[in-house]
């Protein structure tokens, strides 16, 4: 499986606050071929999306939130809830 090491490296080097291309745009096409092996990348992806979620009404960038929502079909519901509860809602309530 030659693709997985490259995808792992790409996920490791992906910086959501600096990238202009969302991770799901280049990772989701692999789901139909590598759905099982890709799951090992999800914890790192969740962490990076969590860090990218910021709520700032004066300079709001919705891209990170849209990136998170693009994973709703891939991540189990409890993981998605945890990501939103920990990274989005606390900042939104402030």
Beta strands, then each sheet from edge to edge (+ up, - down):
end
